[in-house]
Amino acid sequence: MGGVLVDVRRERAIAAFKAIGIADADNLIDSYHHKGIFLDIENGNIDTDTFCRLLSEHAGKAVSRHDVEQAWRSIVSEPPPYKLDYLTELRKTHTLFLLSNNNPILMDSWAFTNEFSPAGHPITHYFDRLYLSYQMKCTKPDTIIFEKMILDSGIKPPESLFIDDGMHNIKTADRLGFRTYLAENGADWREDISKIISKK
């Protein structure tokens, strides 16, 4: 999701978490693979309530769930309508899956709601199935999360295109036989993707 469908705004997220008391946010928040309790929640090792409690302990003061939700929300931009429209058209002829390192806070408070898109649709409106790290108890670029997705979905990697903005994730997909495309954060990749999928 981040870096492909929505822009990742790491510096803005760091500033937002620092503002609520996480002084070392720049050491914990990464565009591709978080650390500490930020990684724990993406791995599904802790839930939202535990994350908020541990974050409060880390900050040395009470941090409200609302403040945590807003801080997480700052890490991504609103998805551009042109990308969502492209996915809508693509779904008419292709099956679309989302494989994302993510957390229940951002998903429940934003992505799963009608506030996700300007058209008022949740992210589930644009994909056939979502594979989220916190639900799968593992994160990219670990091979296991790809293998779980392949097993559950029944997809054949050589017949599938994997799009990601992280080179480590691309390398794992390559090893598993996927066709791959390295997206640049914030870029319009529609033309490139259309060319790739039009090739037999």
Beta strands, then each sheet from edge to edge (+ up, - down):
strand 1: 97-100
strand 2: 129-132
strand 3: 161-164
strand 4: 179-182
sheet 1: 1+ 2+
sheet 2: 3+ 4+
end
